[in-house]
């Protein structure tokens, strides 16, 4: 099994710490009405208690999935 790289390396700890799967978080992000990296990171931090590293990782993956494809 290949070890995840980039933002995906944070996904197991994000799922464990914040109680939702990554796809659920991505759906919530899409429905949040926020579009920019800063808006999404701030929303995850203030509304859902994310730390900056976790918020940044999932936002990078959400906004630029092609960059992180296997």
C-alpha positions as a Markdown table, in Angstrom:
| # | Residue | x | y | z |
|---|---|---|---|---|
| 1 | Unk | 0.0 | 0.0 | 0.0 |
| 2 | Unk | 1.3 | 3.4 | -1.0 |
| 3 | Unk | 1.6 | 5.9 | 1.8 |
| 4 | Unk | -0.4 | 9.1 | 1.2 |
| 5 | Unk | 1.6 | 12.3 | 0.4 |
| 6 | Unk | 0.9 | 16.0 | 0.5 |
| 7 | Unk | -2.4 | 17.1 | 2.1 |
| 8 | Unk | -3.8 | 13.5 | 2.1 |
| 9 | Unk | -1.2 | 12.5 | 4.7 |
| 10 | Unk | -3.3 | 14.5 | 7.2 |
| 11 | Unk | -6.6 | 12.8 | 6.3 |
| 12 | Unk | -6.5 | 10.0 | 8.9 |
| 13 | Unk | -5.9 | 12.4 | 11.7 |
| 14 | Unk | -8.5 | 14.8 | 10.4 |
| 15 | Unk | -11.2 | 12.1 | 10.3 |
| 16 | Unk | -10.3 | 10.9 | 13.8 |
| 17 | Unk | -10.1 | 14.3 | 15.4 |
| 18 | Unk | -13.1 | 16.0 | 13.7 |
| 19 | Unk | -15.5 | 13.0 | 13.4 |
| 20 | Unk | -16.3 | 13.1 | 9.7 |
| 21 | Unk | -14.9 | 11.5 | 6.6 |
| 22 | Unk | -13.0 | 13.6 | 4.1 |
| 23 | Unk | -15.8 | 13.4 | 1.6 |
| 24 | Unk | -18.2 | 14.7 | 4.2 |
| 25 | Unk | -15.9 | 17.6 | 4.9 |
| 26 | Unk | -15.5 | 18.3 | 1.2 |
| 27 | Unk | -19.3 | 18.4 | 0.8 |
| 28 | Unk | -19.7 | 20.7 | 3.7 |
| 29 | Unk | -17.0 | 23.0 | 2.2 |
| 30 | Unk | -18.7 | 23.0 | -1.1 |
| 31 | Unk | -22.0 | 23.9 | 0.6 |
| 32 | Unk | -20.4 | 26.6 | 2.8 |
| 33 | Unk | -20.6 | 29.4 | 0.3 |
| 34 | Unk | -17.0 | 30.1 | 0.7 |
| 35 | Unk | -14.7 | 30.0 | -2.3 |
| 36 | Unk | -11.2 | 31.3 | -1.5 |
| 37 | Unk | -8.5 | 29.4 | 0.4 |
| 38 | Unk | -8.5 | 31.9 | 3.2 |
| 39 | Unk | -12.3 | 31.9 | 3.6 |
| 40 | Unk | -12.4 | 28.1 | 3.8 |
| 41 | Unk | -9.5 | 27.8 | 6.2 |
| 42 | Unk | -11.0 | 30.5 | 8.5 |
| 43 | Unk | -14.4 | 28.8 | 8.3 |
| 44 | Unk | -13.0 | 25.4 | 9.3 |
| 45 | Unk | -11.0 | 26.9 | 12.1 |
| 46 | Unk | -13.8 | 29.2 | 13.6 |
| 47 | Unk | -16.9 | 27.1 | 12.9 |
| 48 | Unk | -15.5 | 23.6 | 13.3 |
| 49 | Unk | -12.4 | 23.9 | 15.6 |
| 50 | Unk | -9.8 | 22.8 | 13.1 |
| 51 | Unk | -6.2 | 23.6 | 13.7 |
| 52 | Unk | -4.5 | 25.6 | 11.0 |
| 53 | Unk | -2.5 | 22.7 | 9.6 |
| 54 | Unk | -5.5 | 20.4 | 9.2 |
| 55 | Unk | -7.7 | 23.2 | 7.7 |
| 56 | Unk | -4.9 | 24.1 | 5.3 |
| 57 | Unk | -4.4 | 20.5 | 4.2 |
| 58 | Unk | -8.0 | 19.7 | 3.4 |
| 59 | Unk | -8.5 | 23.1 | 1.7 |
| 60 | Unk | -5.5 | 22.6 | -0.5 |
| 61 | Unk | -6.9 | 19.2 | -1.5 |
| 62 | Unk | -10.4 | 20.5 | -2.0 |
| 63 | Unk | -9.4 | 23.5 | -4.2 |
| 64 | Unk | -6.7 | 21.7 | -6.2 |
| 65 | Unk | -7.5 | 17.9 | -6.4 |
| 66 | Unk | -5.6 | 17.6 | -9.7 |
| 67 | Unk | -2.4 | 18.7 | -8.0 |
| 68 | Unk | -2.6 | 15.9 | -5.5 |
| 69 | Unk | -3.9 | 13.0 | -7.6 |
| 70 | Unk | -1.9 | 9.7 | -7.2 |
